[in-house]
Amino acid sequence: MKKYHKIILAGGNGYLGTVLSNYYESLADEVVVLSRNLKSHSNNIRTVIWNGQTLGDWTTELENADLLINLCGKNVNCRYTEKNKQAIISSRIIPTALLGKAVKQLQHPPKLWINVTSATIYRHAEDCAQDELKGEEGTGFSVEVCRLWEKTFFEADMPHTRKIALRMGIVFGKDDGVYPRLLNLVKLGLGGKQGNGRQLVSWIHEQDVAQITEWLLLHPELAGIINCTAPEVISNAREMMFIRQAYHRTWGLPAPEWLLGIGAFVIRTETELILKSRWVVPQILLDSGYKFTYPTFKKAVESLC
């Protein structure tokens, strides 16, 4: 007999959704992925089509679910044009509001709804750590997106479903996300510090992400805003150093801020994704007793080699 009945992953055909699907495959009777596109799965993982904008037959899949995780949102690795800004906002707000409407109509709603948001909501911080209690929100477009996103999530009243906004750090995994891109820079001899290298990186290993979602499911006393980052924060310079060491590269060409600006323009992205200092700590997770499998960046990178 499996540990859980049903896990729902809204927008779950991407990188993080695949990590979570694989994690829960052996733990749940079924893992249901809500997606605009069908994808071949094995065993007890299946895709249910939805458009993320309107109610439909997919809502019945949420009945009696142990856990609903919302992963919807356009990738922010793009230029912040007005068109892209609108797409970034709507791809988060509309599905979140829709799920709220669907859950409120259910006879047996999910026990827990985790909305994966972003730790970038905190300000640029090199002076002190930002936790769930004393952390200060920043300014700018990405922060406004997070603020509106969480407001939409929490404003729906659903007394029978516990809700957690999981403020995610930069996820490190072998197959996708930021790590393969940084590794490519290292292999090309370009893996030096970026900018002045002092900006801090709040990161999390993909395996800890999956384990944390289950930890939250098993601890009904936890609700509200929770940071999902490793306990160790590192500078960008040390981040790149550890990746170089793991692949036996002694040196990497640094990228000054002016060069990053040119590169970001060429590949159609924003330098904020690299230069913002994120010093975020998972205080609630630590206080609750969660033990990180990968508490240090060195150990995390070694596991990805």
N, C-alpha and C positions, 0 to 999 in steps of 0.2 A: 504494500500500500504506500502510495506517495505521500510526502509530507504536506503538500498543498493541493487544493483542487484546481484552481485556475489563476493564471497570471496574465494580465492584459498589458501589452506594450503598444501604446498609441504612437504612430510614427516610428515604428520599431524595425524598419528594414535597413537602417543605416548602420554605421560602425558600432555605436554604443548599444543599439538595439540588438545587434548580433551577439555582442558580448553577453548581454543579459539573457537572451534566448538560450545560448549555450549553457549558461550557468543554471537556469531554472529547468532545463529540459529533463534532467534526472530527478528533480525535486517535486515537480508538479504533474498532475494528470494531464494537463494541457497548457500550452503557452499560445496565446492568441495575439497575433500581430495585426494591428489596424494600419493599413497602408493603401496608398492610391494605386499601387502596382502589385501584381501577384509575384511571389518569389517561391522557388522550390525549397521546401523544407523536408526534414526527415522526422520520423517517429511522431511525437506528439506536438510538434510545432506546426501551426497553420496560419495562413494569411487570410484575413477578412477585409474585403474592399470597403473603403470609405473615402469621402472626398475632403474630410476635415472641415466642412463648412455647413453641412445640413444633416439633420437627423434622418435615420433610416433603419433598416433591419439590423445593422451592426450593433445598435444599442442593446439588443437582447443578449449579446455576448458578455456584457458587463454584469449581468445578473449572477449573484453568488460568487463573484471573484474575490480572491483573497487580497489581491494587490493590483492596482492600476498605476502604471508608470507612464507619464506623458513626456515624450521625447521630441515633440514637434518643434520645428524652428529652422528657418533658412540659415545656412552657414554664414557667419559674419565675416568670413575671409573674403572680403570684396571691398570695392570702393564705396564710400558712403554717399553715393548719388541719391537724389530724391527718389528715384525709382527703386533703388535697392533698399533705401531706408523704409519705404512703405512696405516692401516685400518682407523685410526682416520683422517689422512690427506685426503685420497682419498674419504672418505664418506662425506667430506665437499666440497672439491674442485671440484670434478666431477659433482655433481648435481648443484652446483652454476654456473659453466661454461655452463652446459647444459641448465639451465633456461635462462641464458643470450642469448644463441644462439636462443632459442625458441622465446623469447620476441622480439628479433630484426626482426623476420620474420613475426610478426603479423600485420594485417591491423589496428586493434584496440587494442593496448596493454594495460596492466593494468595501472591504473593511478598512483599507488604507489607500489613499491616493497620493502618490509622490509626483510632484511637478518638478522636473529637472530644470532649474534656472541657472544663474551664473554668478560666480564669486566676483565678477568684474563690477558688480554694483557698488563695491567698496571703493573708497578714494585711493588715489596714488599714495602709497605708504612706504616710506623708508625709515620712519621714526618709531613706529610702534605697530604691534599686531592688531589686526581687526578681527574681533570675534562676534558672536551673535548678539551679545548684550551691549558691548561698548563700541562696536564697529561703526564707522562713519561713512555714510553714502557719499559717493563722489558726484561729479558733474559731467555733462556731455551726453552725446547721443546714446552710447551703449548703456549708460547708467539709467537714462530715461526709459529705455526699452525694458530693462529689468524691473524698474519700479512699476511701470504700467502692467507688465506681465504678472507680477506677484499680486498687484491690486486686483486684477481680473480673477486670479486663482482664489484668493481668500474671500472675495465679496459674496460668493455663492454660499448660502447657508445650507449645510447638509449634516444634521445632527448624528447620523448613523455612519458617517464616513470620516475617519481621521485624516487630516491633511498635513502634508509636509512639503514646504518649498526647499528643495535640496540645491543649495548654492554650490555649483560644481566648479572645481578648479580645472586646470589644464590636464586632460586625461592622457596618460602615457600607455601605449600598447604597441605591440610589435607590428601588427598588420595595417594599422591606419592611424589617423589622428596626427598630432604634431611630431611625434617621435621619428617616423620614417623620413619626414622632411628635414629634420635637423640632422639625422644620420647621413642623408645624402650630401648635405653641406660638408660634414666632416670627411666623408669619402673623397670629396672634390678638393679638399685642402682649404675649405672656407669656414671651418668650424671654430673660429675664434669668437671672442666676446662681441656682442651686438650693442651698439651705442657705447656708453661708458662701462657697461657690464655690471653696474651696481644695482640695476633694477631687480627686484625680488620676484621669484617665481613660486606661486602656490600651485602645486601639482598633485596628482593622485594616480596611482597605478590602477589599470582597468579591473584587475581582480579584486582590489579593495572596493571599487565602486559597486561591483556586483554583491560582494559580501555585506557591504553597508546597507544596501536596500533590504536584504533579508534581516539584518540586525534591527532595522527600523520596524520591520513587520513584526518581529518577535518582542518588541518593547513598546507596548501600548501607551506607556507614560510619555513617550516622545512625540511632540507635535510642533507645528509652527515652522519657523525658519531654522534650518540646520546647515552648517558649512560642511562641504564634502571635499576636504583637502588632506594631504598627508600632514603629520605633525611637524615635519622638518621643512622649513622654507629655505631656499638657497638663492644665491645671486645668479644672474644670467651667466657671468663669467665662470662660476663653478659648475653650473649646469653643463655648459659646453665642454669644460675640462673633463668632467666625468664621462661624457659620451666619447670624447677623444680617447681617454684612457681605456675604456671598454673595448675600443677597436684599435688599440695600439698605435694611435696617432699622437705624436709628441707635440705637434704645433698646428694651429689653424689660423688662417688669415682673418683678422678682426674686420668688422664692418662698422665704420663710424656712422653717426646719425645721418649725415648728409647723403651718404651712399645708400643707407636704408631707405631714405626718402625717394631716391631715384628708383631703386629696385621695387619699392612698393607701388610706385606709379606704373612701372612697366608691367608688373604681374597683376595689377588691378586689385590691390589690397590696401590696408591702412597700417602705418607704423605703430599705432597705438597697441596693436596686438602683440608687438615685441617689446616696446619701450615702457609701457605702463608697469609700475612696480606694484605687485600684488602680494601683500603680506597678510594672508588670511589663515587663521588657525581654527581647527575643528573642536572647539572647546566643549560643546555639548556631547559630541561623540566620545571624547576622552573622558568626560565626567561620567558618562553612562557605562564605561568599562570596555568599550570596543578596543580590541587589540589589532593594530594594523599588521597585515602580512608584510607590507613593504613600507616601513616607517621612514626609511632613508632613501635619498635619491640614488646613491651609489648601489644599494641593494636592488632597487627597482631596475636600473639600467642593466645591471649584470643579468637579471632574469630575462631580459629582452634580447640578449646577444645570441 
